[in-house]
Amino acid sequence: MKLRRVSAVARKEWQEILRDRLFFTLAFVVPAMLMLLFGYGLSLDVERVPFAIADYDRSATSRDYAYRFIDSRYFALQGYAKDDRELDPLLRDNKIRVAIVIPPDFESNLLAGRAARVQTLIDGTLPGRAATTKGYVSAINAAFNRERFAAQLARSRGLTLETARDLAEPIRLEVRYLYNQSLSSIHSLAPKLIMFILMFTPPLLTAVGVVREKESGSIYNIYASTVSRGEFLIGKLSPYVAISMGNVAILWLMAVMVFGAPFKGSLLFYLAASTLFVACTTAIGLLVSLIVKTQLAATIVTVILTMVPAIDFSGFLVPVESLTAEGQIEAHLFPAMYYTDVVVGIFLKDIGPSTLWPNLLVLTVYTAGLFVAGYALFRKRPRT
């Protein structure tokens, strides 16, 4: 293998990329656009849930109970309903996601020491958000109950309110959130979006770039040249790896500066791990280009082979541990899961290669296997 030939192929490919200004622009615009679209459009935070209240009691106690929800940042009051019949159309039209119905004897039952039943209607069309919303409602209701019980205990025994609160709640749970103290979903999603974009764009650029030569017929110049298979493949793929590494830096800047994701790890380690992952995904694009003959087919096959694993089997939205046994096996067959663990660990946990080396080893083996397969499938003498 001669470096001069590799450089000549790489230089020729770079000139082709620069000549096609639309392709060159899309190579940098598409990753940045995907980062912005998903970063601003995808949120797992459940806040400001629209809700309405039907207060039949209209007492001081019922108003106090209702204001616990109104003052919470997790709920956004859309108004009071005269009765529960007005709530159903609001729920059906998605104008509200939660309805709270306070019975007419709410205050009197509490003052008499009896239980008061409050009905809560939650839109269950989005099960995950519905379960989280139920947790918010239960927490607010439990806090109201504790305060009522503490106040009654203080009056009946002549205690201070603070002492009564200690008796009412002898065990207090103190929770600390590690690695993402603000529980902001974008802080967790930003590094995963880097994985998602790098899983999709390098293979797409590579597959379309190589197949374009097949369609134009310029690939036959390579067939007739003295350039070896290895020299051609390395020279051909080098510009796409370089473009993707530029996107690695751009995506990191966007994650940290635009979306405010904390970066606690080593930037050098991030770049090294991302280079390995880009080489791996670029090799996927190479394989796609060897089995299809048109740019349209290259695009479709690349989308299927990259986006589906990146979304379903990487831990992007659902933790791999929460998948079925079959789903976990599939997740371990794709490189996306391994890089997700790496990039999230670098961003949020300051984990280094001493811990993440198994993931890097798998990515290395994956990359080597893909390049070997690509080398074996590529023929300078096309099949007739």
Helices and strands as residue ranges (DSSP letters): H 3-19, H 21-41, E 49-55, H 60-70, E 75-81, G 84-86, H 87-92, E 98-102, H 106-111, E 119-122, H 127-157, H 161-168, H 185-216, H 219-224, H 229-253, I 254-258, H 267-291, H 295-312, G 320-322, H 325-331, H 335-344, I 345-349, H 353-377
